[in-house]
């Protein structure tokens, strides 16, 4: 094998894979070999060997085994996780103004991702999704969007300067709007107010627990 080395990257390990077996050649702290065996679904195995520069020879092989704990989880057990979400335990994230009801139903934040050089590959993105419903007729898109966070009993404007709005009309009775920003950052738990033109709604973000079966 001939390795074309990219000098922008610090070379730590070269990995060789075949099926569920792997061999790592590690250069980070001296020269080490690691053999990984994942062929047995009930037990993972590793073999280690280090090169001794002073003796110019390979050292003894050591081994380690690990029982796959995932097998102890029954097929009927849920996967439980927590994340920041719309909390309607104390009040609804909706508000009716005239014949129009506006409600917030989605929040998401993704951190920036990096390439192998440590450069930003994709910028961070915060998304808030909300709908407007009016059974009496079509809803027009609004030109103004503002976002506020409750601090010390009052609402403080935290509207990001780079926010974009993507509004998609439904069957004439509702409008689905997605706000996205790379500058807003991850929101924290607390109460918020969203204004979209003449419509506004308060909502709460809390750490929510979800179960996936």
Secondary structure, 3 states (H helix, E strand, C coil): CCCCCCCCCCCCEEEEEECCEEEEEECCCCCEEEEEECCCCCEEEEEEEEEECCCCEECCCEEEEEECHHHHCCCCCCEEEEEEEECCCCCCCEEEECCEEEEEEEEEEECCEECCCCCEEECCEEEEEEEEECCCCCCCCCCCEEEEEEECCEEEECCCCCCEEEEEECCCCEEEEEEEECCCCCCCCEEEEEEECCEEEEEEEEEEEEEEC
